[in-house]
Amino acid sequence: MSVTDFNTDGWPDIYVANDFVHPDNLFINNRKGGFTDQVSKYLRHNSMTSMGADLNDFDNDAQVDIITMEMFPNTNSRQKLFGNTNNLARYILMLQYGYFNPVSRNVLQRNNGNGTFSDLACLAGVYKTDWSWSCLLADLDNDGLKDLHVANGYPKDITRRDYFDFIVPEIKKNLKNRKQGVLPLLEAVSEFKVRNFVYQNNGNWQFEDKSGDWMTMPCSWSSGAAWADFDADGDLDLVVHNLNDHAFIYKNLTSEQGTGNFIQAKLQGSPANPFAVGASVLIEYAAAEAGQEGKKQYLELNPNRGIFSSVEHLIHFGIGQTTQIDRLTVRWPDGRTQAKTNVQANQRLQLKWADASGYVTHLVPITAPSKTLFVEKNAPGMGANFTHTEGVFNDFEAWPLIPWTVTDLGPSHSEG
């Protein structure tokens, strides 16, 4: 479960990543003590068996994006060995029975800033990371762009085709005939350890796999992960939980190598919320020069990230070679605000709710939709009282080798 203000009305909303067919929930706060699930209003699809999730702004447009993890294998050989995606018949059946459109891979939902999201996971190259649990969007190299760490692993290959084809029938037979237990059969399921992933954000919605370059990646059964600046040196370290093994603890060497500056902030909230959970911070720097737009970054202090994990209660911005922030603005959970200007890099600020004044609903409100080039006219009102209904037929079950369907030809039309 993750929290942010999706509709920027000043009230926190909730995103719930759900495993196994049931669609994710995007609960909008109705300001009356309840929530309404509006996932179909904001998203076009979601991961079918979502694991971990993180809500963060990966492309620095000051809009909170969504990433959720799935189980699609990274290599071609494992994609052939495992039953990862729905066959077309099952996919159509799920849609007919009202299930929200599912995809069997990771999704990276970019916030378009107008109340809609677009999935860029395939474009960004982060859609296939095996059986993944935790996902953390954080600036690991202090270059000003949030990178991605993914924790992977499951002890038994229970999505392998051999398991479904040979072991599951034996389990059903034993249960039906009340013969020997199923434990020996489950112990016969193959085991395989995969590695975790770390991706560098290169900007322009592109990520590059840096696993093995940035950190050692031994094969493991990893699940939860969290970031924190353990040594308070201005870069984010990592801890990763492993099943039946020691945890991985990674010390970040960015500060020692001097490759990126940073700004950090510790927030002291109100007596009712001393850790200031739910606060947000916007920084603006590299003011527009020569017609170029200045830079900005946005973060929210919601420590529950990834899966079953909590990161440090810390605001951390990497800012590359920038040495001064033009403006830093804090919105506290109750809407009170405060701002600092001309903030020098490479320091940790201590900010207090008691020093705040003013009020704002959200630091970056939703923008109005831009004007379109075309206007949709109401067809029945123009005399075209016809709605085409396509017959549902699965061509690929009848002819598996055809490259495309031939029965869904669509409605005929004429000119005149």
N, C-alpha and C positions, 0 to 999 in steps of 0.2 A: 504494500500500500504506500502511495506517495501523495504528497500534498503540494498544491500550488493554486494560484488564483487564475483559472483558465480564462474567465470572461472579464477579468480586471475590474470587478465591481467592488473590490475591497473585502470580499468574503472568501475564505479558503475553500477550495474544491478538492475532491479526492479522486485519484486514479488507482484502480485495483487491477493488477495483472493476474489473470486466472489461468490455471492449468487445465488441460484436457477438455477441449471442445467448447466449454462455456466461454462466451465472449468476455473480453475485458469490460470493466465498468468505468465510466467517466461520470462521476456524481457531481452535479452542479448544486452549490449551496443555494437553497431557496430563501435564506435569510429569516426563516421562521422556525429554525430548529430541525429542519429536514433537508433531504437531498433528492434530486431527480436524476436518474441515469440518462445521459444524453450522448452516449458514445457514437450513435449513428449520425448525430448532427455534426459532430466535430471531425470524425474519422471516416474514411471510406472502407477500411478493413483493419484487422489487427492480427497478431500472432495467434494461431489456433491453440497452442499449448504454451502460453506465456510463463516464463520463469521470473527472473529478476527484472527490475525496471529502474530507470533513473530519469528524472525530470530536470533538464538543464538546458542552457542556451549554448548549443555547440557552434553556431555560426556568427555569433556576436552581433545579432540584430536586436538584442535586448528583448527577445521573445522566448519563452520557455518551450523547449522541444521535448519530445518523448522518445525514449528508446526502450524496447523490451527484447528479451532474449528468448530463443527457441532452441530447436535441436537439429537443425539441418547440417549434415556433415560438411566438413571443409574440403575433403578430397573426393575426386571422382570415384575412386574404388569404394570408399565407404558409402557414397551415395547409392551405389549399385547394391551393396550388401544389406542396406537397411531400408525398412519401409518408412519413409519420412513424410511423404506428401499424400494427400487424399487422391484416390482415383476419381475420375470425372463423375462417375455415377454417385459416389458418396458425397462429393462436393455439391452436386446439383440437389441431392436429397436434403442436405443440410440447409441450403438456401430455401428450398420449398417449404421446409418446416420452420422457417423464420429465424434460423440462426444468423448472426451477423457474419458478414463475409470473412472467412478465415484464410490465412496464408501460413504455410508451414515453414517459416523462416523468421529470422530477426527482422524487426521493423525499426526504422529511424524516422519518426514522424516530425517533419519540420513545421514549425508554427508559421503560418503565412501572415500572421498579424491581423487577420480580419475575421477570426473565429473559425478558421478551417486549418487543416493539416494536410501535408503531402508526404508520402512515404518515399524516402530517398536512400533506403538501405542498400539496394542493388547498385545504384549510381555511386554511392559512397564506398562500396566495396566491403561492407561490414555485415552482410546478410547471412553468412554461413560460418559459424564458429563451433560446430558440434554441439553436444549436449551442454548448454551454457546455463549458468546460474546467475552469478553477479555481473553487473555491468556498471562501470563507474566512468562518468564524464568529468574529467578534471585536467587542468593544465599541468602536465607532468614535467615539461621541459621549459616552462616559464617563457614561452614565445608569444603568449597572448591568445592562443587557441586551445580549446579544451580537447584533450586526447581521450582515448578510450581504453580501459582495461576490462578484460572479460575472463571470468573464472569458469573452468570447464570440468566435467568429469562425472561419470556414473559407473559404479562397480560392475554391473551386469548389463550385457548387451541385449536388453529385453525388447528393443525395437529391430533387432536383426531378423531378417527374413527366415533364417533357419529356425529361430526360436518359434515363430508363428507356425511354420510349416511342419515341424517335427515334434517339438517339445510340448507346445500347447495342446495338440490332440492327445498326447499321452497323459497329460495332466487331467484333461476332461474324462478320459477313459478310466483312469484310476479313481477319480472322484465318483464316477457313476457306478463302478463295480465295487467300490469300497475296498480296493486292494491296498497296496502299500501307499504310504503318504506321498505327498508331492515334493517334500524337501529334497530327496535325492535328485529329482529331475531339475529342480531350481538350482541346485549346486552344480549341475552339469552345464548351465548356461555360461557361455564364454565371457571372459573378462578382458578389458582392454583399457589402458590408460592413454588419454590424449593430453596435449599440452594446453596451457592457457594462451591468451592472445593479448598483445598490447599494440594499439594503433596510434600513429602520429597523425594529428589533424594538420593537413597541408593547406587548409583554406579551400574556398570554391567548392565546398561540399565533397571533398576528397580526403580519404584516410589511407595511410600506408602502413602495412604490417611491419612493425619493428621488433617482433618477438625474436629473441636471441641476440639482437643488436643492443637494445636498451637494457635487457636483463636476462639472466639465465632462465630457461623455460623447461625444467625437467617435467616429464610426464607425471600426472597426478590425478587424483580425484578431488578436485577443489570445489568449493561451494561459496561460502561467504567471503567478502573482501571489504576492506575499508582503507581510506587514506587518512593521514594525519602528519603533521610536521613534528615528528617525535623529538628531533634535536633542535627545533626552533631556529633553523638556519635559513629559512626562506624558500624551501622547496618541499614538495609533498612526498612523503614516504608511504610505503604500502605494506599491509599485512594481509595474508591470504590464508584462509582456513582450509585444511586438507583432511579428508577422511582417512583414518588408519595411518596417519603419518604426522610428522611435525609440521607446524605452520611455516609458511614462507614469510620472511620479513625482509623487505627491500629498502635499503638506505639510498635515497636520491642524491646523486653527486652533482646536480646542476649548479648549486651555489659554489662548490669547490672549483668547478670548471669555468665559472664566470660567464655562462652563455645566455643568461637572461635575468632581468630585474623583476622585482615583485612589489606588491603592496598587500599587506595583511591587516585584518581588523578583528579584534576581540570585542564582542558586544555584551554590555551589561544591561540587561533588560529591567523591566518593572519588577516590583516585589512578587507579583503573581506569575511572572514569566522571567525568572532571572537569567536564563540562557538566551533569551530573545528569539526563541524558535518561531519562525515565520517572518522574521525581518528580511528585508531585501536591500541590496546595495547596487548602485549604478555609478560607474566611473566613466569619465569623458576625458580624452587626452589626444595629443597630436592634432591640435585644432586645425581646421581646414586651411590649407595653403595651396596656392596655385590652382584653385578650383576643385581640389580634392576634398572629400568628406572626412571629417574627423573620426577618430576611433572611439568605440564605447564597448563596455562589457557590463554584464548584469549577472548577479548571483543572488540566491535566496538561502537563508540559513535554515534548511530542513535536513537534519542529520541522517534521517532514515533513507538510505540509498542502497541500490543493488538488491540484495536479498538477505534477510535475517541479519542485517548489519547496520551499524551506525558509525558515521565518520566523525571526525573532530568538530566541535562547535567552533568553527573558524571560517572566516571569509578570506579566501586566498585568490589573488589575481596575479598571473604572470603578465608582464608588460614588455617583454623583449628588451630592446635597447633604450626604451623610453626612460628618462630620468626624473620626470615630474608629471604628476596628474593634475590636469587643469581643474577638475571638479569631482568631488566624491560626495554622493548623496545617499543618505540612509533613510529608509522608511521603516519605522518600527511596527510591530504587529497591530497596534491600535491606530495606525495611520499617522502618528506624529512623525515629523521629519527633522532632519538637520543636515547641514552641508559643510564641507571644508573645501577650500580652494588652494591651488598651488601646493599640492602635497608632494613632498620629496619621496623618491622611490626607496626601496629596500628598508622598510621599517614596518613595525607592527603597531597599529593605532589602537588605543583604548577608548572606545566610544560608549557613552552612557545615555540611557533612555531619559534620565533626569535632565539632561542638557538639551533635549529636543523641544522644538516649538513648531507651530504650523500644522497643517494637515493636508494629506493628499490621498486619494482613493487608491492610486497605483502609480508607480514611477513611470511606467510605459503603458498607457492605455491603448486599447484596440483602435486601429485606424479604420476610417470609413472605407467601404469598398470603392475601388476606382471605377471610373466610367468605362463601360464596355463599348465595343465598336458596333455590335449588333444588339437589337432589342427583340426578345422572343414575343411573337404574337400568339394569341389564343386560337388554335386551329378550329375548334368547333364554332367559335364566334365568327369565323370567316367562311363558314359553310362546309368545312372539311370535317364532317361528322363521322370519322372513321378512326378506330384504334386497332392497330395490327397486334395480333396475338400469335406468337411463334409456337409451333408444336415442339414439345420437348422430346428429342430423340438422341440417344448417345451413339453417334456414328462409329466411334472408336471401339466400342464393344463388338460391333458387327464386323468392322474392317480395321483391325489394329494398325495396319501399315499405311493408312492414308495420311497425307500431310496436313489436311484440314477437313473440316466438316463440309458436307455437301447438301444437307437437308435444311439447314437454317438459311434460306435464301433471302428472307426479309420480304417486305411488301413490294408489290409492283408499283410503278409510277409511270406517268405519261406527261408529255408537255403539250400545251395547247393555249 
